[in-house]
Amino acid sequence: MDRPTHDIGHDMNRLAEDARALITATADVAGDKVGEARKRLTLALENGEELYHRARDRAIAGAKVTDAVIHQHPYQAILVGVGVGALLGYWMSRKSGRNGG
């Protein structure tokens, strides 16, 4: 796992732990508003974890497909990379020329 992905995963885990700690800490607090807030936080936590896992799984699947395609067609992948780089370079040089620097 690369560094930014690891950092995001760590931050998500830390946020989930903090939310669970808040739910536990307010377990004995009475009041309709607190109870409703705890329910919403629990639901948001469950939905967030599900969304995170689904997004992670889709990203991993996409990376595996991309890797397979590049291995099946290495020369085409190189040409696409060169083409995209050339287009970006051309576009950036024109943009830089119009802005005077």
Secondary structure, 3 states (H helix, E strand, C coil): CCHHHHHHHHHHHHHHHHHHHHHHHCCCCCCHHHHHHHHHHHHHHHHHHHHHHHHHHHHHHHHHHHHHHHHHCHHHHHHHHHHHHHHHHHHHHHHHHHCCC
